[in-house]
Structures are given as structure tokens and as C-alpha cells.
Amino acid sequence: MKAVRARRSWAVALAGALLVGLSCPVPPVGAHASLVRSVPAHRAVLGQMPERVQLWFNERLEPAYSTVSVWNEAGAQVDARDVTVGPDDPRRLSVTVETRQPGLYTVTYRVLSVDGHIVDNRFTFTVKASR
């Protein structure tokens, strides 16, 4: 009889714990900001340099902690250092490119999304010489 009561008490306690656990709100799992698209695209081959390099992410960015830069093959920074997060789209990051020379370029970015995660990466594109 004592064993039966102990099993029932244990079962009631377990059921109560499960009920409490299931009724607690679950915080959303924060995913890192992911690059959705860019202009120019990764590995793009262009006939001319775009005026601005633009990156779109799947989450809103923290403007004070998000940056993008453009580098030539010699390792010189060729952007105007005027990085902006789009006022009309807080998921868009962009910078003006100052050079119009052909060559291989590397775009480097480091962003802080509103979920608090930092993501940094790079990609390349090529501007072909005009004929």
C-alpha cells in the first residue's frame, strides 16, 4: 500500500512538473544575421564598378556596430568609409566605392544584429577591364 501511494505521489509530482514546464513561455531561439543577397553578388564579374556595395540581411542591424568595407587586390581600402544602415530598411548595409578600376575586390563585413549576435565574413567580385 505504501509503495502504491509513493508511485502515485511521484506520478502526480511528475505530471505537475510537466504541466508547469509546458505552460512556461519559450523564448525564441536567436539565429545569427545571415547575408540574404548583395550587390554585387559573391563572385560576380562586372563590366563596371557599382557606385555602392549593398548587403541585405535577414535581421535588422545595429547601425553603430555594423560595418562593411571594400578592398582591392593590393590590400588598399577603396570605399568612402560612409557605411550606412538603410533608414528605410534596417536590414540593408551599404558603402560608397571610390575607385572605378578593374580588378578583384574583396567585400568585408561585420554586423551586429538586434538579437545580439556578431557575424563577420567576406566575399569577392571582379570588375573586368573595358575593351
Secondary structure, DSSP 8 states (H G I E B T S, - for coil): -HHHHHHHHHHHHHHHHHHHHHHS----------EEEEES-TT-EESS--SEEEEEESS-B-GGG-EEEEE-TTS-B-B-S--EE-SS-TTEEEEEB-----EEEEEEEEEEBTTS-EEEEEEEEEE----
